[in-house]
Amino acid sequence: MPDGRTHLAEDALLGMLFPFWQLVIGLFVVLALGAAAYRLAVRGPSRMTTALLVTGCAVVGIALLSYLTGGY
């Protein structure tokens, strides 16, 4: 605001619901990852090793890109 006041209650309802939706999305992601890990484990150790290597490289790559771009 031009006079220096902050607008605290701009969207109070969305501000209260946002953490809840993050939790719901996070739970669905965890469930999907669990199902995928189970299917990989059932297929055998050779596929599991390859999947872990690919996943590890992807995590390191994303972390490196995030660090280099300075994003959060």
N, C-alpha and C positions, 0 to 999 in steps of 0.2 A: 504494500500500500504506500502511496506517496507520502503520507504523514508519519511513517515510521512504525505504525502498528502492524502486528502480525495477524494473519487471518487463521486462527487455530481450528475453527470448526467448518472448514470449507466443504468437506465431504466426510462427516463423522461416521455415517453408516458404513460406507465403503472401507473406511479406516479400521472399523471394528471387525468387518467380515474378511478382510484381506488375509490375515494370518490363518483363519480357518480354511480358506480355499487353498492356501499353500500346504497346509497339513493334509488335506484330502488328495491333492495332486501328488504330494510326496508319498502317501500310502499306496496309491496306485502304481507309482514308479517302483517302489520296493516290492510290491506283489509281482509285477511284470519281471523284474530282475530275478526274483526268487524262482519263478516258473522257468525262466530261461536257463538259470544255473542248474536247476533240477534236470531239465531235458539234456543239457550238455553232459552232466555227470552220468546220466543213464547211457549215453552213447559211447562212453569209453574214455580212457585216460589220454589217448593221443589227441583226440579232438578237444578235450578239456585243456591240455597244455597249450595247444595252438590258440584257443580262445583266450586264455589268460595272458599269453604273450601279446596278442593283438589288443586286448583291453588295456593292458599296462602301457603299451606304446601310445595308445590313444589318450590315456589320462596324462601321461607325461607331455605329449604334444599339446594338449589343450592348456595345461598349466603353463607351459613355456610360452605359448601364444598370448595367454592372458597376462603373463608377467611382462612380455615385451611390449604389448600394446598399452599396459598400465590400466587395464579395465578391472572392474570388480565383478 
